[in-house]
Amino acid sequence: MASDQTAQNDAVGSAIDSVSVLSEDSRRRMFTFVRRAGRAVTRDEAAASVGVSRKLAAFHLDKLVDAGLLRVRYETPGGIRKVGRRPKVYEPTDAQITVNIPDRRHELLADLLLDAVLTEEADENAAQAAVRTAEQRGRQMGEAAREEIRPGRLGPERGLTVCERLLDRYGYEPVREGPTQLRLRNCPFQPLAAKAPDLVCGMNQAFLSGYLTGLQVNGVQAVLAPEPGECCVRLGPNGTDRDDQALQDH
Protein backbone atom coordinates (compact mmCIF):
# COMPACT_ATOMS: atom_id res chain seq x y z
CA MET A 1 0.00 0.00 0.00
CA ALA A 2 2.75 2.43 0.97
CA SER A 3 4.66 1.65 -2.21
CA ASP A 4 1.54 2.36 -4.31
CA GLN A 5 1.06 5.71 -2.62
CA THR A 6 4.75 6.51 -3.08
CA ALA A 7 4.51 5.63 -6.78
CA GLN A 8 1.44 7.84 -7.16
CA ASN A 9 3.15 10.74 -5.42
CA ASP A 10 6.25 10.24 -7.59
CA ALA A 11 4.12 10.29 -10.74
CA VAL A 12 2.43 13.53 -9.70
CA GLY A 13 5.78 15.05 -8.80
CA SER A 14 7.27 14.04 -12.17
CA ALA A 15 4.33 15.58 -14.03
CA ILE A 16 4.69 18.84 -12.10
CA ASP A 17 8.44 18.86 -12.77
CA SER A 18 7.81 18.38 -16.49
CA VAL A 19 5.33 21.23 -16.58
CA SER A 20 7.71 23.50 -14.68
CA VAL A 21 10.46 22.76 -17.22
CA LEU A 22 8.18 24.13 -19.93
CA SER A 23 7.56 27.38 -18.04
CA GLU A 24 10.62 28.98 -19.67
CA ASP A 25 9.54 30.60 -22.95
CA SER A 26 12.48 29.64 -25.19
CA ARG A 27 12.48 26.09 -23.89
CA ARG A 28 8.75 25.74 -24.48
CA ARG A 29 9.02 27.06 -28.06
CA MET A 30 11.97 24.76 -28.71
CA PHE A 31 9.97 21.78 -27.44
CA THR A 32 7.07 22.75 -29.71
CA PHE A 33 9.45 23.00 -32.68
CA VAL A 34 10.87 19.52 -32.03
CA ARG A 35 7.41 17.99 -31.65
CA ARG A 36 6.18 19.52 -34.90
CA ALA A 37 9.27 18.71 -36.94
CA GLY A 38 8.17 15.13 -37.60
CA ARG A 39 11.80 14.00 -37.45
CA ALA A 40 14.83 14.19 -35.21
CA VAL A 41 16.40 17.67 -35.13
CA THR A 42 19.92 18.85 -34.37
CA ARG A 43 21.00 21.40 -31.78
CA ASP A 44 21.67 23.90 -34.56
CA GLU A 45 18.15 23.54 -35.90
CA ALA A 46 16.66 23.86 -32.44
CA ALA A 47 18.77 26.95 -31.74
CA ALA A 48 17.73 28.58 -35.00
CA SER A 49 14.06 27.89 -34.32
CA VAL A 50 14.04 30.24 -31.33
CA GLY A 51 16.99 32.50 -32.18
CA VAL A 52 19.41 31.48 -29.42
CA SER A 53 23.01 30.30 -29.41
CA ARG A 54 23.88 26.65 -29.91
CA LYS A 55 25.26 26.48 -26.38
CA LEU A 56 22.05 27.84 -24.86
CA ALA A 57 19.99 25.53 -27.05
CA ALA A 58 22.01 22.56 -25.74
CA PHE A 59 21.22 23.64 -22.18
CA HIS A 60 17.48 23.82 -22.87
CA LEU A 61 17.45 20.55 -24.82
CA ASP A 62 19.25 18.71 -22.03
CA LYS A 63 16.67 20.03 -19.54
CA LEU A 64 13.90 18.64 -21.73
CA VAL A 65 15.68 15.28 -21.94
CA ASP A 66 16.10 15.16 -18.15
CA ALA A 67 12.37 15.85 -17.76
CA GLY A 68 11.52 12.91 -20.02
CA LEU A 69 10.00 15.11 -22.73
CA LEU A 70 12.69 14.52 -25.36
CA ARG A 71 15.10 11.69 -26.10
CA VAL A 72 18.54 12.09 -27.63
CA ARG A 73 20.64 9.91 -29.91
CA TYR A 74 23.48 10.28 -32.40
CA GLU A 75 22.64 10.40 -36.08
CA THR A 76 24.03 11.80 -39.31
CA PRO A 77 21.52 14.24 -40.85
CA GLY A 78 20.31 12.98 -44.21
CA GLY A 79 21.65 9.50 -43.49
CA ILE A 80 25.07 10.30 -44.99
CA ARG A 81 27.97 8.98 -42.92
CA LYS A 82 30.74 11.54 -42.49
CA VAL A 83 34.12 11.44 -40.82
CA GLY A 84 34.11 12.45 -37.15
CA ARG A 85 31.65 12.33 -34.34
CA ARG A 86 28.00 12.19 -35.34
CA PRO A 87 25.87 15.07 -34.01
CA LYS A 88 23.24 14.67 -31.35
CA VAL A 89 19.67 14.76 -32.53
CA TYR A 90 16.53 15.18 -30.46
CA GLU A 91 13.00 13.86 -30.85
CA PRO A 92 9.91 13.78 -28.64
CA THR A 93 9.14 10.87 -26.34
CA ASP A 94 5.71 9.31 -25.99
CA ALA A 95 5.26 10.93 -22.59
CA GLN A 96 1.85 12.47 -21.90
CA ILE A 97 1.73 15.05 -19.15
CA THR A 98 -1.42 15.62 -17.18
CA VAL A 99 -1.56 17.49 -13.90
CA ASN A 100 -4.95 17.71 -12.23
CA ILE A 101 -5.37 18.85 -8.66
CA PRO A 102 -7.62 17.29 -7.50
CA ASP A 103 -7.14 14.24 -9.69
CA ARG A 104 -9.49 13.69 -12.64
CA ARG A 105 -10.05 10.49 -14.61
CA HIS A 106 -11.98 11.60 -17.67
CA GLU A 107 -10.15 9.05 -19.82
CA LEU A 108 -11.62 6.21 -17.75
CA LEU A 109 -15.13 7.61 -18.10
CA ALA A 110 -14.66 8.07 -21.85
CA ASP A 111 -13.33 4.52 -22.20
CA LEU A 112 -16.33 3.09 -20.34
CA LEU A 113 -18.79 5.07 -22.45
CA LEU A 114 -17.06 3.93 -25.64
CA ASP A 115 -17.28 0.30 -24.54
CA ALA A 116 -20.97 0.84 -23.76
CA VAL A 117 -21.64 2.18 -27.26
CA LEU A 118 -19.78 -0.73 -28.87
CA THR A 119 -21.47 -3.44 -26.79
CA GLU A 120 -25.00 -2.07 -26.28
CA GLU A 121 -27.47 -4.93 -26.43
CA ALA A 122 -30.92 -4.98 -28.04
CA ASP A 123 -32.76 -4.93 -24.72
CA GLU A 124 -30.72 -2.05 -23.26
CA ASN A 125 -30.76 1.70 -23.57
CA ALA A 126 -27.55 3.71 -23.58
CA ALA A 127 -27.58 4.42 -19.84
CA GLN A 128 -28.13 0.77 -18.96
CA ALA A 129 -25.27 -0.26 -21.24
CA ALA A 130 -23.00 2.31 -19.56
CA VAL A 131 -23.80 1.05 -16.06
CA ARG A 132 -23.32 -2.56 -17.16
CA THR A 133 -19.97 -1.73 -18.73
CA ALA A 134 -18.82 0.13 -15.62
CA GLU A 135 -19.72 -2.82 -13.36
CA GLN A 136 -17.94 -5.26 -15.65
CA ARG A 137 -14.79 -3.14 -15.77
CA GLY A 138 -14.71 -2.74 -12.01
CA ARG A 139 -15.21 -6.47 -11.52
CA GLN A 140 -12.39 -7.28 -13.96
CA MET A 141 -10.06 -4.91 -12.13
CA GLY A 142 -11.02 -6.44 -8.79
CA GLU A 143 -10.38 -9.94 -10.11
CA ALA A 144 -7.00 -8.87 -11.48
CA ALA A 145 -6.06 -7.29 -8.15
CA ARG A 146 -7.10 -10.41 -6.26
CA GLU A 147 -5.07 -12.61 -8.58
CA GLU A 148 -2.05 -10.36 -8.06
CA ILE A 149 -2.09 -10.04 -4.27
CA ARG A 150 -3.92 -13.30 -3.31
CA PRO A 151 -5.31 -11.89 -0.06
CA GLY A 152 -7.44 -14.85 1.02
CA ARG A 153 -10.85 -14.16 2.55
CA LEU A 154 -11.56 -10.46 2.90
CA GLY A 155 -13.91 -9.18 5.55
CA PRO A 156 -14.94 -5.52 5.73
CA GLU A 157 -11.93 -4.02 7.53
CA ARG A 158 -9.15 -5.72 5.60
CA GLY A 159 -11.17 -5.55 2.40
CA LEU A 160 -11.46 -1.77 2.61
CA THR A 161 -7.74 -1.52 3.32
CA VAL A 162 -7.04 -3.40 0.09
CA CYS A 163 -9.60 -1.26 -1.78
CA GLU A 164 -7.80 1.93 -0.81
CA ARG A 165 -5.02 1.01 -3.24
CA LEU A 166 -7.30 1.38 -6.27
CA LEU A 167 -9.11 4.36 -4.80
CA ASP A 168 -5.84 6.19 -4.21
CA ARG A 169 -4.60 5.37 -7.70
CA TYR A 170 -7.76 6.68 -9.34
CA GLY A 171 -7.94 9.91 -7.36
CA TYR A 172 -10.87 9.21 -5.04
CA GLU A 173 -8.91 10.48 -2.00
CA PRO A 174 -10.29 7.86 0.42
CA VAL A 175 -10.65 8.70 4.10
CA ARG A 176 -11.32 6.00 6.69
CA GLU A 177 -14.18 7.14 8.92
CA GLY A 178 -14.39 3.89 10.84
CA PRO A 179 -13.29 0.25 10.58
CA THR A 180 -15.92 -0.47 7.94
CA GLN A 181 -16.61 3.02 6.55
CA LEU A 182 -14.73 4.65 3.71
CA ARG A 183 -15.50 8.17 2.57
CA LEU A 184 -14.28 9.39 -0.84
CA ARG A 185 -13.27 13.03 -0.68
CA ASN A 186 -12.85 13.57 -4.41
CA CYS A 187 -14.93 12.72 -7.47
CA PRO A 188 -12.49 11.89 -10.29
CA PHE A 189 -15.25 12.41 -12.86
CA GLN A 190 -16.01 16.07 -12.14
CA PRO A 191 -17.05 18.39 -13.73
CA LEU A 192 -18.67 15.87 -16.10
CA ALA A 193 -20.56 14.28 -13.23
CA ALA A 194 -22.30 17.59 -12.57
CA LYS A 195 -23.60 17.65 -16.15
CA ALA A 196 -25.17 14.19 -15.98
CA PRO A 197 -25.26 13.12 -12.31
CA ASP A 198 -27.72 10.25 -12.72
CA LEU A 199 -25.64 8.65 -15.46
CA VAL A 200 -22.15 9.31 -14.11
CA CYS A 201 -22.98 8.59 -10.47
CA GLY A 202 -24.75 5.39 -11.51
CA MET A 203 -21.68 4.32 -13.46
CA ASN A 204 -19.43 5.25 -10.56
CA GLN A 205 -21.44 3.18 -8.09
CA ALA A 206 -21.52 0.25 -10.52
CA PHE A 207 -17.76 0.50 -11.10
CA LEU A 208 -16.96 0.42 -7.37
CA SER A 209 -19.55 -2.30 -6.69
CA GLY A 210 -17.98 -4.38 -9.44
CA TYR A 211 -14.55 -3.88 -7.91
CA LEU A 212 -15.78 -5.10 -4.52
CA THR A 213 -17.31 -8.15 -6.21
CA GLY A 214 -14.20 -8.99 -8.21
CA LEU A 215 -11.95 -8.53 -5.18
CA GLN A 216 -14.40 -10.67 -3.16
CA VAL A 217 -14.78 -8.26 -0.27
CA ASN A 218 -17.46 -9.52 2.10
CA GLY A 219 -19.77 -7.34 4.15
CA VAL A 220 -19.16 -4.09 2.23
CA GLN A 221 -21.24 -2.30 -0.39
CA ALA A 222 -20.90 0.84 -2.51
CA VAL A 223 -23.87 3.11 -1.86
CA LEU A 224 -24.93 6.46 -3.27
CA ALA A 225 -24.48 9.13 -0.58
CA PRO A 226 -23.75 12.38 -2.43
CA GLU A 227 -22.12 15.28 -0.58
CA PRO A 228 -21.20 18.68 -2.09
CA GLY A 229 -17.64 18.65 -3.40
CA GLU A 230 -17.12 14.92 -2.77
CA CYS A 231 -17.67 11.61 -4.53
CA CYS A 232 -21.29 10.48 -4.68
CA VAL A 233 -20.39 6.99 -3.46
CA ARG A 234 -19.36 5.71 -0.04
CA LEU A 235 -18.22 2.25 0.95
CA GLY A 236 -19.80 0.81 4.08
CA PRO A 237 -21.29 -2.30 5.69
CA ASN A 238 -24.04 -4.13 3.85
CA GLY A 239 -25.82 -5.54 6.88
CA THR A 240 -23.85 -8.76 7.24
CA ASP A 241 -23.89 -10.06 10.82
CA ARG A 242 -20.99 -8.54 12.78
CA ASP A 243 -19.87 -11.89 14.11
CA ASP A 244 -19.57 -13.17 10.55
CA GLN A 245 -17.59 -10.09 9.58
CA ALA A 246 -15.19 -10.56 12.45
CA LEU A 247 -14.70 -14.20 11.47
CA GLN A 248 -13.98 -13.22 7.85
CA ASP A 249 -11.31 -10.74 8.94
CA HIS A 250 -9.33 -13.45 10.70
C-alpha positions as CSV (number, residue, x, y, z in Angstrom):
1,M,0.0,0.0,0.0
2,A,2.8,2.4,1.0
3,S,4.7,1.6,-2.2
4,D,1.5,2.4,-4.3
5,Q,1.1,5.7,-2.6
6,T,4.8,6.5,-3.1
7,A,4.5,5.6,-6.8
8,Q,1.4,7.8,-7.2
9,N,3.2,10.7,-5.4
10,D,6.3,10.2,-7.6
11,A,4.1,10.3,-10.7
12,V,2.4,13.5,-9.7
13,G,5.8,15.1,-8.8
14,S,7.3,14.0,-12.2
15,A,4.3,15.6,-14.0
16,I,4.7,18.8,-12.1
17,D,8.4,18.9,-12.8
18,S,7.8,18.4,-16.5
19,V,5.3,21.2,-16.6
20,S,7.7,23.5,-14.7
21,V,10.5,22.8,-17.2
22,L,8.2,24.1,-19.9
23,S,7.6,27.4,-18.0
24,E,10.6,29.0,-19.7
25,D,9.5,30.6,-22.9
26,S,12.5,29.6,-25.2
27,R,12.5,26.1,-23.9
28,R,8.7,25.7,-24.5
29,R,9.0,27.1,-28.1
30,M,12.0,24.8,-28.7
31,F,10.0,21.8,-27.4
32,T,7.1,22.8,-29.7
33,F,9.4,23.0,-32.7
34,V,10.9,19.5,-32.0
35,R,7.4,18.0,-31.7
36,R,6.2,19.5,-34.9
37,A,9.3,18.7,-36.9
38,G,8.2,15.1,-37.6
39,R,11.8,14.0,-37.5
40,A,14.8,14.2,-35.2
41,V,16.4,17.7,-35.1
42,T,19.9,18.8,-34.4
43,R,21.0,21.4,-31.8
44,D,21.7,23.9,-34.6
45,E,18.1,23.5,-35.9
46,A,16.7,23.9,-32.4
47,A,18.8,27.0,-31.7
48,A,17.7,28.6,-35.0
49,S,14.1,27.9,-34.3
50,V,14.0,30.2,-31.3
51,G,17.0,32.5,-32.2
52,V,19.4,31.5,-29.4
53,S,23.0,30.3,-29.4
54,R,23.9,26.7,-29.9
55,K,25.3,26.5,-26.4
56,L,22.1,27.8,-24.9
57,A,20.0,25.5,-27.1
58,A,22.0,22.6,-25.7
59,F,21.2,23.6,-22.2
60,H,17.5,23.8,-22.9
61,L,17.4,20.5,-24.8
62,D,19.2,18.7,-22.0
63,K,16.7,20.0,-19.5
64,L,13.9,18.6,-21.7
65,V,15.7,15.3,-21.9
66,D,16.1,15.2,-18.1
67,A,12.4,15.9,-17.8
68,G,11.5,12.9,-20.0
69,L,10.0,15.1,-22.7
70,L,12.7,14.5,-25.4
71,R,15.1,11.7,-26.1
72,V,18.5,12.1,-27.6
73,R,20.6,9.9,-29.9
74,Y,23.5,10.3,-32.4
75,E,22.6,10.4,-36.1
76,T,24.0,11.8,-39.3
77,P,21.5,14.2,-40.9
78,G,20.3,13.0,-44.2
79,G,21.7,9.5,-43.5
80,I,25.1,10.3,-45.0
81,R,28.0,9.0,-42.9
82,K,30.7,11.5,-42.5
83,V,34.1,11.4,-40.8
84,G,34.1,12.5,-37.2
85,R,31.7,12.3,-34.3
86,R,28.0,12.2,-35.3
87,P,25.9,15.1,-34.0
88,K,23.2,14.7,-31.3
89,V,19.7,14.8,-32.5
90,Y,16.5,15.2,-30.5
91,E,13.0,13.9,-30.8
92,P,9.9,13.8,-28.6
93,T,9.1,10.9,-26.3
94,D,5.7,9.3,-26.0
95,A,5.3,10.9,-22.6
96,Q,1.9,12.5,-21.9
97,I,1.7,15.1,-19.2
98,T,-1.4,15.6,-17.2
99,V,-1.6,17.5,-13.9
100,N,-4.9,17.7,-12.2
101,I,-5.4,18.9,-8.7
102,P,-7.6,17.3,-7.5
103,D,-7.1,14.2,-9.7
104,R,-9.5,13.7,-12.6
105,R,-10.0,10.5,-14.6
106,H,-12.0,11.6,-17.7
107,E,-10.2,9.0,-19.8
108,L,-11.6,6.2,-17.7
109,L,-15.1,7.6,-18.1
110,A,-14.7,8.1,-21.8
111,D,-13.3,4.5,-22.2
112,L,-16.3,3.1,-20.3
113,L,-18.8,5.1,-22.4
114,L,-17.1,3.9,-25.6
115,D,-17.3,0.3,-24.5
116,A,-21.0,0.8,-23.8
117,V,-21.6,2.2,-27.3
118,L,-19.8,-0.7,-28.9
119,T,-21.5,-3.4,-26.8
120,E,-25.0,-2.1,-26.3
121,E,-27.5,-4.9,-26.4
122,A,-30.9,-5.0,-28.0
123,D,-32.8,-4.9,-24.7
124,E,-30.7,-2.0,-23.3
125,N,-30.8,1.7,-23.6
126,A,-27.5,3.7,-23.6
127,A,-27.6,4.4,-19.8
128,Q,-28.1,0.8,-19.0
129,A,-25.3,-0.3,-21.2
130,A,-23.0,2.3,-19.6
131,V,-23.8,1.1,-16.1
132,R,-23.3,-2.6,-17.2
133,T,-20.0,-1.7,-18.7
134,A,-18.8,0.1,-15.6
135,E,-19.7,-2.8,-13.4
136,Q,-17.9,-5.3,-15.7
137,R,-14.8,-3.1,-15.8
138,G,-14.7,-2.7,-12.0
139,R,-15.2,-6.5,-11.5
140,Q,-12.4,-7.3,-14.0
141,M,-10.1,-4.9,-12.1
142,G,-11.0,-6.4,-8.8
143,E,-10.4,-9.9,-10.1
144,A,-7.0,-8.9,-11.5
145,A,-6.1,-7.3,-8.2
146,R,-7.1,-10.4,-6.3
147,E,-5.1,-12.6,-8.6
148,E,-2.0,-10.4,-8.1
149,I,-2.1,-10.0,-4.3
150,R,-3.9,-13.3,-3.3
151,P,-5.3,-11.9,-0.1
152,G,-7.4,-14.9,1.0
153,R,-10.9,-14.2,2.5
154,L,-11.6,-10.5,2.9
155,G,-13.9,-9.2,5.6
156,P,-14.9,-5.5,5.7
157,E,-11.9,-4.0,7.5
158,R,-9.2,-5.7,5.6
159,G,-11.2,-5.5,2.4
160,L,-11.5,-1.8,2.6
161,T,-7.7,-1.5,3.3
162,V,-7.0,-3.4,0.1
163,C,-9.6,-1.3,-1.8
164,E,-7.8,1.9,-0.8
165,R,-5.0,1.0,-3.2
166,L,-7.3,1.4,-6.3
167,L,-9.1,4.4,-4.8
168,D,-5.8,6.2,-4.2
169,R,-4.6,5.4,-7.7
170,Y,-7.8,6.7,-9.3
171,G,-7.9,9.9,-7.4
172,Y,-10.9,9.2,-5.0
173,E,-8.9,10.5,-2.0
174,P,-10.3,7.9,0.4
175,V,-10.7,8.7,4.1
176,R,-11.3,6.0,6.7
177,E,-14.2,7.1,8.9
178,G,-14.4,3.9,10.8
179,P,-13.3,0.3,10.6
180,T,-15.9,-0.5,7.9
181,Q,-16.6,3.0,6.5
182,L,-14.7,4.7,3.7
183,R,-15.5,8.2,2.6
184,L,-14.3,9.4,-0.8
185,R,-13.3,13.0,-0.7
186,N,-12.9,13.6,-4.4
187,C,-14.9,12.7,-7.5
188,P,-12.5,11.9,-10.3
189,F,-15.3,12.4,-12.9
190,Q,-16.0,16.1,-12.1
191,P,-17.1,18.4,-13.7
192,L,-18.7,15.9,-16.1
193,A,-20.6,14.3,-13.2
194,A,-22.3,17.6,-12.6
195,K,-23.6,17.6,-16.2
196,A,-25.2,14.2,-16.0
197,P,-25.3,13.1,-12.3
198,D,-27.7,10.2,-12.7
199,L,-25.6,8.6,-15.5
200,V,-22.1,9.3,-14.1
201,C,-23.0,8.6,-10.5
202,G,-24.7,5.4,-11.5
203,M,-21.7,4.3,-13.5
204,N,-19.4,5.3,-10.6
205,Q,-21.4,3.2,-8.1
206,A,-21.5,0.2,-10.5
207,F,-17.8,0.5,-11.1
208,L,-17.0,0.4,-7.4
209,S,-19.6,-2.3,-6.7
210,G,-18.0,-4.4,-9.4
211,Y,-14.6,-3.9,-7.9
212,L,-15.8,-5.1,-4.5
213,T,-17.3,-8.1,-6.2
214,G,-14.2,-9.0,-8.2
215,L,-12.0,-8.5,-5.2
216,Q,-14.4,-10.7,-3.2
217,V,-14.8,-8.3,-0.3
218,N,-17.5,-9.5,2.1
219,G,-19.8,-7.3,4.2
220,V,-19.2,-4.1,2.2
221,Q,-21.2,-2.3,-0.4
222,A,-20.9,0.8,-2.5
223,V,-23.9,3.1,-1.9
224,L,-24.9,6.5,-3.3
225,A,-24.5,9.1,-0.6
226,P,-23.7,12.4,-2.4
227,E,-22.1,15.3,-0.6
228,P,-21.2,18.7,-2.1
229,G,-17.6,18.6,-3.4
230,E,-17.1,14.9,-2.8
231,C,-17.7,11.6,-4.5
232,C,-21.3,10.5,-4.7
233,V,-20.4,7.0,-3.5
234,R,-19.4,5.7,0.0
235,L,-18.2,2.2,0.9
236,G,-19.8,0.8,4.1
237,P,-21.3,-2.3,5.7
238,N,-24.0,-4.1,3.9
239,G,-25.8,-5.5,6.9
240,T,-23.9,-8.8,7.2
241,D,-23.9,-10.1,10.8
242,R,-21.0,-8.5,12.8
243,D,-19.9,-11.9,14.1
244,D,-19.6,-13.2,10.5
245,Q,-17.6,-10.1,9.6
246,A,-15.2,-10.6,12.5
247,L,-14.7,-14.2,11.5
248,Q,-14.0,-13.2,7.9
249,D,-11.3,-10.7,8.9
250,H,-9.3,-13.5,10.7
